[in-house]
Amino acid sequence: MNNKPLIFLFVAIVAIGFFVLPNTLAMFAGQHSWYDPNDDGIPCEKCHFLEAQEMSALVGPHTGETGYDRMECTYCHRGFDIGTNNIDSSFTSYLDNSYKVHAGQTLPCMYCHSGADSGYAPPGGLSSTKHDPDQDCIFCHEGVHGDIYDDNDDCRKCHVNASGSGAAGTSVMYITPAKGFGLTENATDKAYNGNRSVHTKFVQDAKNMSILEDSNEACLGCHTTTRVNISWTRLEYIAYDVTANSSGYVVSINNSAIGGANVSFMSS
């Protein structure tokens, strides 16, 4: 009896088992591995890998510019108590719902950027251990953001600037308020009330849009690489009627009007 076909079949089955069986077992084993949400252990990157790659590739205020690696996803997508006495009161509704969402929460950029203070935290840099970036932040500020953040590295990713003016090149900073539109608790911003900013109308209208939260459309349009398609009327001339007396002195200016052409562009 020729056993070669049986031997060949046996070898083929064993070979298939080496490649297929481990993957099959791994699939079923992985179906019952759970993450504890209380430990912030759920990797957002599992589904949002493209966003994670973009954040890791860029260097900016939220992506490692402080010198302490990029911020975690939860910093912007999980509400936390930042103190209602230091933010615009219009954002208290976000605070009330901070811990009531199941997963990622949509927060306005102004939730963090509408504070009263800006610049270096006193006394500034390393001139005192009070705000030395190497000191234990939690020792003095435990619970300042509720019970979510209790790690010094979390503090430093938002509040320490590696290119600051301190003796060691680091400084503790306040979260910068988005001044210029009269929407923050900053005293200087309130004084001008947005009257001198050419982008105030852009921000105000963005607040009335339903695409994103609050004025996030304007924030992302200017401060990220998100493509923006804008159509507007470009000012080309100002027209008015001037009435002068016999001596040539201007008596009145009436019927003033502006005119222009429609322009549209899409940013890259």
DRENMITOR-764350 format. One record per residue: x, y, z of N, C-alpha, C in turn. Coordinates in steps of 0.2 Angstrom, whole numbers. Layout:
nu->X&nv->Y&nw->Z&cau->X&cav->Y&caw->Z&cu->X&cv->Y&cw->Z .
...
This chain:
nu->4&nv->-6&nw->0&cau->0&cav->0&caw->0&cu->4&cv->6&cw->0 .
nu->3&nv->11&nw->-4&cau->7&cav->17&caw->-5&cu->4&cv->22&cw->0 .
nu->8&nv->24&nw->5&cau->6&cav->29&caw->10&cu->9&cv->36&cw->9 .
nu->12&nv->37&nw->3&cau->14&cav->44&caw->2&cu->9&cv->49&cw->1 .
nu->3&nv->47&nw->-2&cau->-2&cav->53&caw->-2&cu->-5&cv->54&cw->5 .
nu->-5&nv->49&nw->10&cau->-7&cav->51&caw->17&cu->-2&cv->55&cw->20 .
nu->4&nv->53&nw->19&cau->10&cav->57&caw->23&cu->9&cv->64&cw->20 .
nu->9&nv->65&nw->14&cau->8&cav->72&caw->11&cu->2&cv->76&cw->14 .
nu->-3&nv->72&nw->14&cau->-9&cav->76&caw->17&cu->-8&cv->78&cw->24 .
nu->-5&nv->73&nw->28&cau->-4&cav->74&caw->35&cu->1&cv->80&cw->36 .
nu->6&nv->81&nw->32&cau->11&cav->86&caw->32&cu->7&cv->93&cw->30 .
nu->3&nv->93&nw->25&cau->-1&cav->99&caw->23&cu->-5&cv->101&cw->29 .
nu->-9&nv->96&nw->32&cau->-13&cav->99&caw->38&cu->-9&cv->102&cw->43 .
nu->-4&nv->99&nw->45&cau->1&cav->101&caw->50&cu->3&cv->108&cw->48 .
nu->5&nv->109&nw->42&cau->8&cav->116&caw->40&cu->2&cv->121&cw->40 .
nu->-4&nv->119&nw->38&cau->-9&cav->124&caw->38&cu->-11&cv->126&cw->46 .
nu->-10&nv->121&nw->50&cau->-12&cav->122&caw->57&cu->-7&cv->127&cw->60 .
nu->0&nv->127&nw->58&cau->5&cav->131&caw->60&cu->3&cv->139&cw->59 .
nu->0&nv->140&nw->53&cau->-1&cav->147&caw->51&cu->-8&cv->149&cw->53 .
nu->-13&nv->145&nw->52&cau->-20&cav->147&caw->53&cu->-22&cv->146&cw->61 .
nu->-21&nv->141&nw->64&cau->-23&cav->140&caw->71&cu->-21&cv->145&cw->76 .
nu->-15&nv->148&nw->76&cau->-13&cav->153&caw->80&cu->-17&cv->159&cw->79 .
nu->-18&nv->161&nw->73&cau->-22&cav->167&caw->72&cu->-30&cv->166&cw->74 .
nu->-32&nv->160&nw->73&cau->-39&cav->159&caw->75&cu->-39&cv->159&cw->83 .
nu->-35&nv->156&nw->86&cau->-35&cav->157&caw->94&cu->-34&cv->164&cw->96 .
nu->-30&nv->168&nw->93&cau->-28&cav->175&caw->95&cu->-35&cv->179&cw->94 .
nu->-39&nv->177&nw->88&cau->-45&cav->181&caw->87&cu->-50&cv->180&cw->93 .
nu->-51&nv->173&nw->95&cau->-56&cav->172&caw->100&cu->-53&cv->174&cw->107 .
nu->-47&nv->174&nw->108&cau->-44&cav->176&caw->114&cu->-45&cv->183&cw->115 .
nu->-44&nv->187&nw->110&cau->-44&cav->194&caw->110&cu->-51&cv->197&cw->111 .
nu->-56&nv->193&nw->109&cau->-63&cav->195&caw->110&cu->-65&cv->196&cw->117 .
nu->-62&nv->193&nw->122&cau->-64&cav->194&caw->129&cu->-59&cv->197&cw->133 .
nu->-55&nv->202&nw->130&cau->-50&cav->206&caw->134&cu->-53&cv->213&cw->135 .
nu->-54&nv->215&nw->141&cau->-58&cav->221&caw->142&cu->-53&cv->226&cw->145 .
nu->-55&nv->232&nw->144&cau->-52&cav->238&caw->147&cu->-56&cv->241&cw->152 .
nu->-52&nv->244&nw->157&cau->-56&cav->247&caw->163&cu->-56&cv->254&cw->162 .
nu->-62&nv->257&nw->161&cau->-63&cav->264&caw->159&cu->-61&cv->269&cw->165 .
nu->-61&nv->266&nw->171&cau->-59&cav->270&caw->177&cu->-51&cv->271&cw->177 .
nu->-48&nv->267&nw->173&cau->-40&cav->268&caw->173&cu->-38&cv->272&cw->167 .
nu->-43&nv->275&nw->163&cau->-41&cav->278&caw->157&cu->-37&cv->274&cw->152 .
nu->-39&nv->268&nw->152&cau->-34&cav->263&caw->149&cu->-37&cv->261&cw->142 .
nu->-43&nv->264&nw->140&cau->-45&cav->263&caw->133&cu->-41&cv->267&cw->128 .
nu->-38&nv->263&nw->123&cau->-34&cav->267&caw->118&cu->-39&cv->269&cw->113 .
nu->-39&nv->276&nw->112&cau->-43&cav->279&caw->107&cu->-40&cv->278&cw->100 .
nu->-34&nv->276&nw->100&cau->-31&cav->275&caw->94&cu->-33&cv->269&cw->90 .
nu->-36&nv->264&nw->94&cau->-39&cav->258&caw->91&cu->-43&cv->260&cw->85 .
nu->-47&nv->265&nw->86&cau->-52&cav->267&caw->80&cu->-50&cv->273&cw->77 .
nu->-47&nv->278&nw->80&cau->-45&cav->284&caw->78&cu->-37&cv->284&cw->76 .
nu->-35&nv->279&nw->73&cau->-28&cav->279&caw->71&cu->-25&cv->284&cw->67 .
nu->-29&nv->286&nw->62&cau->-27&cav->292&caw->57&cu->-26&cv->298&cw->61 .
nu->-31&nv->300&nw->66&cau->-30&cav->306&caw->70&cu->-24&cv->306&cw->74 .
nu->-23&nv->300&nw->77&cau->-17&cav->299&caw->81&cu->-10&cv->300&cw->77 .
nu->-10&nv->297&nw->71&cau->-4&cav->298&caw->67&cu->-3&cv->305&cw->65 .
nu->-8&nv->309&nw->64&cau->-8&cav->316&caw->62&cu->-5&cv->320&cw->68 .
nu->-8&nv->318&nw->74&cau->-6&cav->322&caw->80&cu->2&cv->320&cw->82 .
nu->4&nv->314&nw->81&cau->11&cav->312&caw->82&cu->16&cv->315&cw->77 .
nu->13&nv->317&nw->71&cau->18&cav->319&caw->66&cu->19&cv->327&cw->66 .
nu->14&nv->330&nw->69&cau->14&cav->337&caw->70&cu->18&cv->340&cw->76 .
nu->20&nv->346&nw->76&cau->23&cav->349&caw->82&cu->20&cv->355&cw->83 .
nu->16&nv->356&nw->89&cau->12&cav->362&caw->90&cu->10&cv->362&cw->97 .
nu->5&nv->367&nw->99&cau->3&cav->368&caw->106&cu->0&cv->361&cw->109 .
nu->-3&nv->357&nw->105&cau->-6&cav->351&caw->108&cu->-2&cv->345&cw->106 .
nu->3&nv->346&nw->102&cau->7&cav->340&caw->100&cu->14&cv->339&cw->102 .
nu->16&nv->342&nw->107&cau->23&cav->341&caw->110&cu->27&cv->347&cw->110 .
nu->24&nv->353&nw->108&cau->28&cav->359&caw->108&cu->31&cv->361&cw->115 .
nu->27&nv->358&nw->121&cau->29&cav->360&caw->127&cu->35&cv->356&cw->129 .
nu->37&nv->351&nw->125&cau->43&cav->347&caw->127&cu->41&cv->341&cw->131 .
nu->35&nv->340&nw->132&cau->33&cav->334&caw->137&cu->28&cv->329&cw->133 .
nu->29&nv->328&nw->126&cau->25&cav->324&caw->122&cu->18&cv->327&cw->121 .
nu->15&nv->324&nw->116&cau->8&cav->327&caw->114&cu->3&cv->325&cw->120 .
nu->-2&nv->329&nw->120&cau->-8&cav->329&caw->125&cu->-11&cv->322&cw->123 .
nu->-14&nv->320&nw->128&cau->-19&cav->314&caw->128&cu->-25&cv->316&cw->124 .
nu->-29&nv->311&nw->121&cau->-35&cav->312&caw->118&cu->-40&cv->315&cw->123 .
nu->-40&nv->312&nw->129&cau->-45&cav->314&caw->134&cu->-44&cv->322&cw->136 .
nu->-38&nv->325&nw->135&cau->-38&cav->332&caw->137&cu->-43&cv->336&cw->134 .
nu->-44&nv->335&nw->127&cau->-49&cav->339&caw->124&cu->-56&cv->335&cw->123 .
nu->-56&nv->329&nw->124&cau->-62&cav->325&caw->122&cu->-65&cv->322&cw->129 .
nu->-63&nv->324&nw->134&cau->-67&cav->322&caw->141&cu->-67&cv->328&cw->145 .
nu->-73&nv->330&nw->147&cau->-74&cav->336&caw->151&cu->-71&cv->335&cw->158 .
nu->-68&nv->341&nw->160&cau->-66&cav->341&caw->167&cu->-67&cv->348&cw->170 .
nu->-67&nv->348&nw->177&cau->-68&cav->354&caw->180&cu->-62&cv->359&cw->180 .
nu->-62&nv->364&nw->176&cau->-57&cav->369&caw->176&cu->-58&cv->375&cw->180 .
nu->-64&nv->375&nw->184&cau->-65&cav->381&caw->188&cu->-69&cv->386&cw->185 .
nu->-76&nv->387&nw->187&cau->-80&cav->391&caw->183&cu->-78&cv->398&cw->185 .
nu->-75&nv->400&nw->190&cau->-73&cav->407&caw->191&cu->-67&cv->409&cw->187 .
nu->-65&nv->405&nw->183&cau->-59&cav->407&caw->178&cu->-61&cv->406&cw->171 .
nu->-67&nv->404&nw->169&cau->-69&cav->404&caw->162&cu->-75&cv->408&cw->161 .
nu->-77&nv->409&nw->155&cau->-83&cav->412&caw->153&cu->-89&cv->408&cw->156 .
nu->-94&nv->411&nw->159&cau->-99&cav->408&caw->162&cu->-104&cv->404&cw->157 .
nu->-103&nv->406&nw->150&cau->-107&cav->402&caw->145&cu->-105&cv->395&cw->144 .
nu->-99&nv->393&nw->147&cau->-97&cav->386&caw->146&cu->-99&cv->382&cw->152 .
nu->-103&nv->384&nw->157&cau->-105&cav->380&caw->163&cu->-109&cv->374&cw->161 .
nu->-112&nv->374&nw->155&cau->-116&cav->369&caw->153&cu->-112&cv->363&cw->152 .
nu->-106&nv->364&nw->149&cau->-101&cav->359&caw->147&cu->-98&cv->356&cw->154 .
nu->-97&nv->360&nw->159&cau->-95&cav->358&caw->165&cu->-100&cv->353&cw->169 .
nu->-107&nv->355&nw->168&cau->-112&cav->351&caw->171&cu->-112&cv->344&cw->169 .
nu->-111&nv->343&nw->162&cau->-111&cav->337&caw->159&cu->-105&cv->333&cw->158 .
nu->-100&nv->336&nw->162&cau->-93&cav->333&caw->161&cu->-92&cv->326&cw->162 .
nu->-96&nv->323&nw->167&cau->-94&cav->316&caw->168&cu->-100&cv->312&cw->166 .
nu->-105&nv->314&nw->162&cau->-111&cav->311&caw->160&cu->-110&cv->308&cw->153 .
nu->-105&nv->308&nw->150&cau->-104&cav->305&caw->143&cu->-101&cv->298&cw->144 .
nu->-103&nv->294&nw->139&cau->-100&cav->287&caw->139&cu->-93&cv->287&cw->136 .
nu->-91&nv->290&nw->131&cau->-85&cav->290&caw->128&cu->-82&cv->297&cw->127 .
nu->-80&nv->299&nw->120&cau->-77&cav->305&caw->119&cu->-83&cv->311&cw->119 .
nu->-81&nv->316&nw->122&cau->-85&cav->322&caw->123&cu->-83&cv->327&cw->118 .
nu->-88&nv->331&nw->115&cau->-86&cav->337&caw->111&cu->-86&cv->343&cw->115 .
nu->-80&nv->346&nw->116&cau->-79&cav->352&caw->120&cu->-77&cv->358&cw->115 .
nu->-79&nv->364&nw->117&cau->-77&cav->370&caw->113&cu->-70&cv->371&cw->115 .
nu->-66&nv->374&nw->110&cau->-59&cav->376&caw->111&cu->-59&cv->381&cw->117 .
nu->-64&nv->385&nw->117&cau->-64&cav->391&caw->122&cu->-65&cv->388&cw->129 .
nu->-67&nv->382&nw->130&cau->-68&cav->379&caw->137&cu->-61&cv->380&cw->141 .
nu->-56&nv->379&nw->137&cau->-49&cav->380&caw->140&cu->-46&cv->386&cw->139 .
nu->-48&nv->390&nw->134&cau->-45&cav->396&caw->132&cu->-49&cv->402&cw->133 .
nu->-53&nv->402&nw->138&cau->-57&cav->408&caw->140&cu->-55&cv->410&cw->147 .
nu->-50&nv->408&nw->149&cau->-48&cav->410&caw->156&cu->-46&cv->418&cw->157 .
nu->-44&nv->419&nw->163&cau->-42&cav->426&caw->164&cu->-35&cv->428&cw->164 .
nu->-31&nv->423&nw->165&cau->-24&cav->424&caw->166&cu->-20&cv->421&cw->160 .
nu->-14&nv->424&nw->159&cau->-10&cav->422&caw->153&cu->-3&cv->423&cw->155 .
nu->2&nv->420&nw->151&cau->9&cav->421&caw->152&cu->11&cv->416&cw->158 .
nu->17&nv->418&nw->161&cau->20&cav->414&caw->166&cu->17&cv->414&cw->172 .
nu->16&nv->408&nw->176&cau->13&cav->408&caw->182&cu->18&cv->411&cw->187 .
nu->16&nv->415&nw->192&cau->21&cav->418&caw->197&cu->24&cv->413&cw->201 .
nu->30&nv->414&nw->203&cau->35&cav->419&caw->201&cu->38&cv->419&cw->195 .
nu->37&nv->414&nw->191&cau->39&cav->413&caw->184&cu->46&cv->409&cw->184 .
nu->46&nv->405&nw->179&cau->52&cav->401&caw->178&cu->54&cv->397&cw->184 .
nu->61&nv->397&nw->186&cau->64&cav->393&caw->191&cu->66&cv->397&cw->197 .
nu->64&nv->403&nw->197&cau->66&cav->408&caw->202&cu->64&cv->406&cw->209 .
nu->59&nv->401&nw->210&cau->57&cav->399&caw->216&cu->54&cv->392&cw->215 .
nu->54&nv->388&nw->220&cau->52&cav->381&caw->220&cu->44&cv->381&cw->219 .
nu->41&nv->386&nw->220&cau->34&cav->387&caw->220&cu->31&cv->384&cw->213 .
nu->34&nv->386&nw->208&cau->32&cav->384&caw->201&cu->38&cv->381&cw->197 .
nu->42&nv->378&nw->201&cau->47&cav->374&caw->197&cu->44&cv->368&cw->194 .
nu->45&nv->368&nw->187&cau->42&cav->362&caw->183&cu->44&cv->355&cw->186 .
nu->50&nv->355&nw->189&cau->52&cav->348&caw->192&cu->49&cv->346&cw->198 .
nu->45&nv->351&nw->201&cau->42&cav->349&caw->208&cu->36&cv->346&cw->207 .
nu->33&nv->343&nw->212&cau->27&cav->339&caw->212&cu->21&cv->344&cw->212 .
nu->18&nv->344&nw->206&cau->12&cav->349&caw->205&cu->6&cv->347&cw->209 .
nu->5&nv->340&nw->210&cau->-1&cav->338&caw->213&cu->0&cv->339&cw->221 .
nu->6&nv->341&nw->223&cau->6&cav->342&caw->230&cu->2&cv->348&cw->232 .
nu->2&nv->353&nw->228&cau->-2&cav->359&caw->229&cu->-9&cv->359&cw->225 .
nu->-9&nv->356&nw->220&cau->-15&cav->357&caw->215&cu->-19&cv->350&cw->215 .
nu->-19&nv->346&nw->219&cau->-22&cav->340&caw->219&cu->-30&cv->341&cw->219 .
nu->-33&nv->338&nw->214&cau->-40&cav->339&caw->213&cu->-42&cv->345&cw->210 .
nu->-38&nv->349&nw->207&cau->-40&cav->355&caw->203&cu->-44&cv->354&cw->197 .
nu->-43&nv->348&nw->194&cau->-47&cav->346&caw->188&cu->-51&cv->340&cw->190 .
nu->-54&nv->340&nw->196&cau->-58&cav->335&caw->198&cu->-54&cv->329&cw->200 .
nu->-56&nv->323&nw->199&cau->-52&cav->317&caw->200&cu->-50&cv->314&cw->194 .
nu->-49&nv->317&nw->188&cau->-47&cav->314&caw->182&cu->-40&cv->314&cw->182 .
nu->-36&nv->320&nw->183&cau->-29&cav->320&caw->182&cu->-25&cv->321&cw->188 .
nu->-21&nv->316&nw->190&cau->-18&cav->316&caw->196&cu->-10&cv->314&cw->195 .
nu->-8&nv->315&nw->189&cau->-1&cav->314&caw->187&cu->2&cv->320&cw->185 .
nu->9&nv->321&nw->187&cau->12&cav->327&caw->185&cu->14&cv->328&cw->178 .
nu->14&nv->322&nw->174&cau->16&cav->323&caw->167&cu->10&cv->326&cw->164 .
nu->4&nv->324&nw->166&cau->-2&cav->328&caw->163&cu->-2&cv->335&cw->164 .
nu->0&nv->337&nw->170&cau->1&cav->344&caw->171&cu->6&cv->348&cw->167 .
nu->11&nv->345&nw->166&cau->17&cav->348&caw->162&cu->15&cv->348&cw->154 .
nu->11&nv->343&nw->152&cau->10&cav->343&caw->145&cu->5&cv->349&cw->143 .
nu->2&nv->352&nw->148&cau->-2&cav->358&caw->146&cu->1&cv->365&cw->149 .
nu->4&nv->364&nw->155&cau->6&cav->370&caw->159&cu->13&cv->371&cw->159 .
nu->18&nv->368&nw->155&cau->25&cav->369&caw->155&cu->27&cv->370&cw->148 .
nu->31&nv->376&nw->147&cau->33&cav->377&caw->141&cu->41&cv->376&cw->141 .
nu->43&nv->371&nw->137&cau->50&cav->370&caw->137&cu->55&cv->375&cw->134 .
nu->52&nv->380&nw->130&cau->56&cav->385&caw->127&cu->54&cv->392&cw->131 .
nu->53&nv->391&nw->137&cau->51&cav->397&caw->141&cu->57&cv->401&cw->143 .
nu->57&nv->406&nw->148&cau->62&cav->410&caw->150&cu->65&cv->408&cw->157 .
nu->64&nv->402&nw->159&cau->67&cav->400&caw->166&cu->74&cv->398&cw->165 .
nu->77&nv->398&nw->171&cau->84&cav->396&caw->171&cu->86&cv->390&cw->167 .
nu->82&nv->385&nw->167&cau->84&cav->379&caw->164&cu->80&cv->378&cw->157 .
nu->77&nv->384&nw->155&cau->73&cav->384&caw->148&cu->66&cv->382&cw->149 .
nu->64&nv->381&nw->155&cau->57&cav->379&caw->156&cu->53&cv->384&cw->160 .
nu->47&nv->385&nw->159&cau->43&cav->389&caw->163&cu->36&cv->386&cw->164 .
nu->32&nv->388&nw->169&cau->26&cav->386&caw->170&cu->21&cv->391&cw->168 .
nu->16&nv->389&nw->163&cau->12&cav->394&caw->160&cu->5&cv->393&cw->162 .
nu->1&nv->398&nw->161&cau->-6&cav->398&caw->161&cu->-9&cv->396&cw->154 .
nu->-15&nv->393&nw->154&cau->-17&cav->391&caw->147&cu->-19&cv->398&cw->144 .
nu->-17&nv->399&nw->138&cau->-17&cav->405&caw->134&cu->-25&cv->407&cw->133 .
nu->-28&nv->412&nw->135&cau->-34&cav->414&caw->133&cu->-34&cv->416&cw->126 .
nu->-40&nv->415&nw->122&cau->-40&cav->417&caw->115&cu->-43&cv->424&cw->115 .
nu->-38&nv->429&nw->116&cau->-40&cav->436&caw->117&cu->-41&cv->439&cw->110 .
nu->-45&nv->445&nw->110&cau->-46&cav->449&caw->104&cu->-53&cv->449&cw->102 .
nu->-57&nv->444&nw->105&cau->-64&cav->444&caw->103&cu->-69&cv->446&cw->109 .
nu->-67&nv->448&nw->115&cau->-71&cav->449&caw->120&cu->-75&cv->443&cw->123 .
nu->-72&nv->437&nw->122&cau->-75&cav->431&caw->124&cu->-72&cv->428&cw->130 .
nu->-67&nv->431&nw->133&cau->-63&cav->428&caw->139&cu->-64&cv->432&cw->145 .
nu->-62&nv->429&nw->150&cau->-62&cav->433&caw->157&cu->-56&cv->437&cw->158 .
nu->-51&nv->437&nw->153&cau->-45&cav->442&caw->153&cu->-47&cv->449&cw->153 .
nu->-44&nv->453&nw->158&cau->-46&cav->460&caw->158&cu->-45&cv->464&cw->152 .
nu->-39&nv->463&nw->149&cau->-38&cav->467&caw->143&cu->-43&cv->465&cw->137 .
nu->-44&nv->459&nw->137&cau->-49&cav->456&caw->131&cu->-56&cv->459&cw->133 .
nu->-58&nv->460&nw->139&cau->-65&cav->463&caw->140&cu->-65&cv->470&cw->139 .
nu->-59&nv->473&nw->140&cau->-59&cav->481&caw->139&cu->-60&cv->482&cw->131 .
nu->-57&nv->478&nw->127&cau->-57&cav->480&caw->120&cu->-64&cv->477&cw->117 .
nu->-66&nv->471&nw->120&cau->-72&cav->468&caw->118&cu->-73&cv->466&cw->111 .
nu->-67&nv->465&nw->107&cau->-67&cav->463&caw->101&cu->-68&cv->468&cw->95 .
nu->-69&nv->474&nw->97&cau->-70&cav->480&caw->93&cu->-65&cv->481&cw->88 .
nu->-59&nv->479&nw->89&cau->-53&cav->480&caw->85&cu->-51&cv->474&cw->81 .
nu->-54&nv->469&nw->82&cau->-52&cav->463&caw->78&cu->-56&cv->462&cw->72 .
nu->-52&nv->461&nw->66&cau->-56&cav->460&caw->60&cu->-59&cv->453&cw->60 .
nu->-57&nv->448&nw->64&cau->-60&cav->442&caw->64&cu->-66&cv->440&cw->69 .
nu->-68&nv->446&nw->73&cau->-73&cav->445&caw->78&cu->-79&cv->442&cw->75 .
nu->-81&nv->445&nw->69&cau->-88&cav->443&caw->66&cu->-87&cv->435&cw->64 .
nu->-81&nv->433&nw->61&cau->-80&cav->426&caw->59&cu->-81&cv->422&cw->65 .
nu->-79&nv->424&nw->71&cau->-79&cav->420&caw->77&cu->-87&cv->420&cw->80 .
nu->-90&nv->426&nw->79&cau->-97&cav->426&caw->82&cu->-101&cv->422&cw->78 .
nu->-100&nv->422&nw->71&cau->-105&cav->418&caw->67&cu->-103&cv->411&cw->67 .
nu->-97&nv->409&nw->69&cau->-96&cav->402&caw->70&cu->-99&cv->399&cw->76 .
nu->-100&nv->403&nw->81&cau->-104&cav->401&caw->87&cu->-111&cv->399&cw->85 .
nu->-114&nv->402&nw->80&cau->-121&cav->401&caw->78&cu->-121&cv->395&cw->73 .
nu->-116&nv->393&nw->70&cau->-116&cav->387&caw->66&cu->-117&cv->380&cw->70 .
nu->-120&nv->376&nw->67&cau->-122&cav->369&caw->70&cu->-117&cv->364&cw->68 .
nu->-112&nv->365&nw->64&cau->-107&cav->360&caw->62&cu->-103&cv->357&cw->68 .
nu->-100&nv->362&nw->72&cau->-96&cav->360&caw->77&cu->-98&cv->364&cw->84 .
nu->-95&nv->363&nw->89&cau->-97&cav->366&caw->95&cu->-95&cv->373&cw->96 .
nu->-99&nv->377&nw->98&cau->-97&cav->384&caw->99&cu->-94&cv->387&cw->93 .
nu->-88&nv->391&nw->94&cau->-84&cav->394&caw->89&cu->-79&cv->389&cw->86 .
nu->-79&nv->383&nw->87&cau->-74&cav->378&caw->84&cu->-73&cv->379&cw->77 .
nu->-78&nv->380&nw->73&cau->-77&cav->381&caw->66&cu->-71&cv->386&cw->64 .
nu->-72&nv->392&nw->68&cau->-67&cav->397&caw->67&cu->-60&cv->395&cw->69 .
nu->-60&nv->392&nw->75&cau->-53&cav->390&caw->78&cu->-50&cv->385&cw->74 .
nu->-53&nv->380&nw->71&cau->-50&cav->375&caw->67&cu->-48&cv->378&cw->60 .
nu->-52&nv->383&nw->58&cau->-51&cav->386&caw->51&cu->-45&cv->389&cw->51 .
nu->-43&nv->393&nw->57&cau->-37&cav->397&caw->57&cu->-31&cv->393&cw->60 .
nu->-32&nv->389&nw->65&cau->-26&cav->386&caw->69&cu->-24&cv->379&cw->67 .
nu->-28&nv->376&nw->62&cau->-26&cav->369&caw->60&cu->-25&cv->368&cw->53 .
nu->-23&nv->363&nw->50&cau->-22&cav->362&caw->43&cu->-29&cv->360&cw->40 .
nu->-34&nv->360&nw->43&cau->-41&cav->358&caw->40&cu->-42&cv->363&cw->35 .
nu->-44&nv->360&nw->29&cau->-46&cav->364&caw->23&cu->-52&cv->369&cw->24 .
nu->-52&nv->375&nw->22&cau->-57&cav->379&caw->23&cu->-59&cv->382&cw->16 .
nu->-66&nv->382&nw->14&cau->-68&cav->385&caw->8&cu->-72&cv->391&cw->10 .
nu->-70&nv->397&nw->8&cau->-72&cav->404&caw->10&cu->-75&cv->408&cw->4 .
nu->-81&nv->410&nw->5&cau->-83&cav->415&caw->0&cu->-85&cv->421&cw->3 .
nu->-83&nv->427&nw->0&cau->-84&cav->433&caw->3&cu->-84&cv->439&cw->-2 .
nu->-86&nv->445&nw->0&cau->-86&cav->450&caw->-5&cu->-80&cv->455&cw->-3 .
nu->-76&nv->455&nw->-8&cau->-70&cav->459&caw->-7&cu->-71&cv->466&cw->-8 .
nu->-69&nv->470&nw->-3&cau->-70&cav->478&caw->-4&cu->-65&cv->480&cw->-9 .
nu->-69&nv->484&nw->-14&cau->-65&cav->487&caw->-20&cu->-65&cv->494&cw->-20 .
nu->-71&nv->497&nw->-17&cau->-71&cav->505&caw->-17&cu->-76&cv->507&cw->-12 .
nu->-75&nv->513&nw->-10&cau->-80&cav->517&caw->-6&cu->-83&cv->523&cw->-10 .
nu->-89&nv->523&nw->-10&cau->-92&cav->529&caw->-14&cu->-96&cv->533&cw->-9 .
nu->-96&nv->540&nw->-10&cau->-100&cav->544&caw->-6&cu->-101&cv->551&cw->-10 .
nu->-106&nv->555&nw->-8&cau->-107&cav->561&caw->-11&cu->-105&cv->567&cw->-6 .
nu->-101&nv->571&nw->-9&cau->-98&cav->577&caw->-5&cu->-101&cv->583&cw->-7 .
nu->-104&nv->587&nw->-3&cau->-107&cav->594&caw->-4&cu->-102&cv->599&cw->-1 .
nu->-100&nv->604&nw->-6&cau->-96&cav->609&caw->-3&cu->-99&cv->616&cw->-5 .
nu->-97&nv->621&nw->-1&cau->-99&cav->628&caw->-2&cu->-95&cv->631&cw->-7 .
nu->-97&nv->638&nw->-8&cau->-93&cav->641&caw->-13&cu->-86&cv->642&cw->-12 .
nu->-84&nv->642&nw->-6&cau->-77&cav->643&caw->-4&cu->-73&cv->636&cw->-4 .
nu->-77&nv->631&nw->-6&cau->-73&cav->624&caw->-7&cu->-73&cv->620&cw->0 .
nu->-76&nv->623&nw->5&cau->-76&cav->619&caw->11&cu->-82&cv->614&cw->11 .
nu->-80&nv->608&nw->14&cau->-85&cav->602&caw->14&cu->-90&cv->604&cw->19 .
nu->-96&nv->604&nw->16&cau->-102&cav->605&caw->20&cu->-105&cv->598&cw->23 .
nu->-106&nv->593&nw->19&cau->-108&cav->587&caw->21&cu->-106&cv->581&cw->16 .
nu->-106&nv->575&nw->19&cau->-104&cav->569&caw->16&cu->-110&cv->564&cw->16 .
nu->-113&nv->562&nw->11&cau->-119&cav->558&caw->11&cu->-119&cv->552&cw->6 .
nu->-124&nv->548&nw->7&cau->-125&cav->542&caw->2&cu->-118&cv->538&cw->2 .
nu->-115&nv->537&nw->8&cau->-109&cav->533&caw->7&cu->-111&cv->526&cw->6 .
nu->-107&nv->522&nw->2&cau->-108&cav->515&caw->1&cu->-101&cv->512&cw->-1 .
nu->-101&nv->505&nw->0&cau->-95&cav->501&caw->-2&cu->-97&cv->496&cw->-7 .
nu->-93&nv->494&nw->-11&cau->-94&cav->490&caw->-16&cu->-88&cv->485&cw->-17 .
nu->-89&nv->479&nw->-20&cau->-84&cav->475&caw->-22&cu->-86&cv->469&cw->-26 .
nu->-82&nv->464&nw->-26&cau->-83&cav->458&caw->-30&cu->-83&cv->452&cw->-26 .
nu->-87&nv->447&nw->-28&cau->-87&cav->441&caw->-24&cu->-81&cv->437&cw->-26 .
nu->-78&nv->434&nw->-20&cau->-72&cav->430&caw->-21&cu->-73&cv->424&cw->-17 .
nu->-69&nv->418&nw->-20&cau->-70&cav->412&caw->-16&cu->-63&cv->408&cw->-17 .
nu->-61&nv->405&nw->-11&cau->-55&cav->401&caw->-12&cu->-56&cv->395&cw->-7 .
nu->-52&nv->390&nw->-8&cau->-51&cav->384&caw->-4&cu->-44&cv->384&cw->-1 .
nu->-43&nv->384&nw->5&cau->-36&cav->383&caw->8&cu->-34&cv->376&cw->7 .
nu->-27&nv->375&nw->7&cau->-24&cav->368&caw->6&cu->-22&cv->366&cw->13 .
